[in-house]
Amino acid sequence: MRSGNLHWLDSLLLSKYSDFMDQIESSGRVGYWDGLSQYDLETAVVMLAGGRYLYVGFMCHQAVEKALKAHHWFSRKTEPDYTHSLARLARQSGIDASLTEAQRGFLDTLDPLNIESRYPTDKALLSATMTRERCEFILSSTKGLVQWLRQTYLR
């Protein structure tokens, strides 16, 4: 796992992302993040069909992360912090108070699927836990959560 410091590539990507996002108005940023969330959700479906179970979890995390960033832009009209923590994004966007206990628990389930699927330290161990049945549950739960989040910012 990486340290708390940004990796040099992350810094470069963050800089390019900031330049790009400076050109988009607040309402456009909601659509930008929502579109990416939908794309990631569709990618998770393709990964499930192809038996790439580790990446089903990763793409589901990404879909929820981006939906939370869309909600943040809708509710706060500011740039969310650079983080992949779903609980932190939910808190900062103000949606956490509206989440059910089941939704909060699901965010906790998704959180490790982001880092652990990207970095090889525990990849084999995580892969062993990502069965088709578990991935179907994760994907179904992600679809429900993203749809619920979309209803909050696509009014």
N, C-alpha and C positions, 0 to 999 in steps of 0.2 A: 504494500500500500504506500502511496506517496505521502510525503510530509505535508505540513500545512502551507508550505510555500508553493506558489504557482510554478509549474514546469515552464521552461522557456517557450515551448510550443504553445502552451495554454496562454501565455502572455501575448504572443504574436496573434493568435486567433482572437483573443479578447480585444486587442487593439483594432483589428480589421472589422470585427463585429461592431464595435463602438462607432467606427467611421460609417459603416453601413446604416446602423440604426439611427444615427443622427439625422439622416435624410428622410425618415419616415415619421409622420405625425402619430400622435397617441392612438387614435382610432385605428389607424393602419397597423399599428404594432399588435393590437388585439388580434386582428385578422392574420397577421404574419405568424404569431405564435400558435393560433388555432389551426392554421393550415399545416404547420409542421407537426402539430399533435396528431392531426388526422392522418397524415402521411406515415408517421411512426406507428400508429395503430394498424394501418393497412399492412405495413411491413411486418408487424408481429403476426398477423394472420398468415402471411406468406411463409414466415419462418416456421410456424406451427405445421403448415401443410408439408413443408420440406423436411420436417424432423430436426430442425435446428433449435432445439429446446432452450439451450442456454441464451440464445438471442431473442427468444420470445420474451423472457423476463426482462432483458435489457431494453428491448423496444417498448415494452409496456411501461417501464419506469420512465423512459424518454417521453412517451405520450402524455403521461400524467404530469411530468415536470413542465412540459410546454403548455399544457392546459392551465396549470397553476400560474405560469408566467403570463398567459393571456388574461387570466382573472386579475392578476396584479396590475396589469396595465389598465384594465377596465375600472378597477376600484381605486387605485392609487394614482394613476397617470404618471408614474415614475418608473424608472428602470429597477427591476428587482436585483437583489444582490447576486453576485456571481457565486452560485452554489448549486449543488445537485441534491441537497437535502430537501426531501418533499415536505417534511414537517416544518422546517424553517420557512420554505416558500409559502406554505399554507398560513403560517402565523403572520408573515410579513404582508400577505395580501389581504388578511382579515377574514378569510374564509374558514379558518380553523374553528371558530365559534359555532359555525353552522354544520360542521362535520359530525356525523354519528360516531359512536364508539367503534362500530364495525369499519367505517371509512378510515378512521385514525389508525386502527390496527392494520388495515390493508396498506396504508402508506408505510408503516413500519415493516411490513412484509416486502414491499417493493424496494425500499431504500438500499439494502445490500446488493440487489441485483444490478445496480448501476456500476459500482466500483468493482465488485468481485468478478463480473463477467468481462470487464475490460482489461484487467490486470491478472497475469497468470498465477499469482501466488496461490490462490485457493480454487483455481478454475476447475481442476479435476474433481475436487470435493463437491463444489457447487453443481457441476454437470451431473453428478450422480443423483442429486436430489431433484433435478428438473425432469420429471417424468412427463409423459404426454398428458396424463390426468391432471397433474399439478399445473401444467402450462395451460390447459383448457380452463381450469378454474381461474388462474391469474388473468388470462385474456378476457374471460367473461366479466370478471370483477373490474378490470380496467375499462372495458367498454362502458359498463354501468357508471363508474365514477367519472369518466371523461364526459359522458352524456349529461350527467348531473351538473358538472362544472360548466359545460357549455350553456346550459339553461340559465346560469347566473350571469354570463357575460354576453350572450347573443340575444339580447332582448329586443 
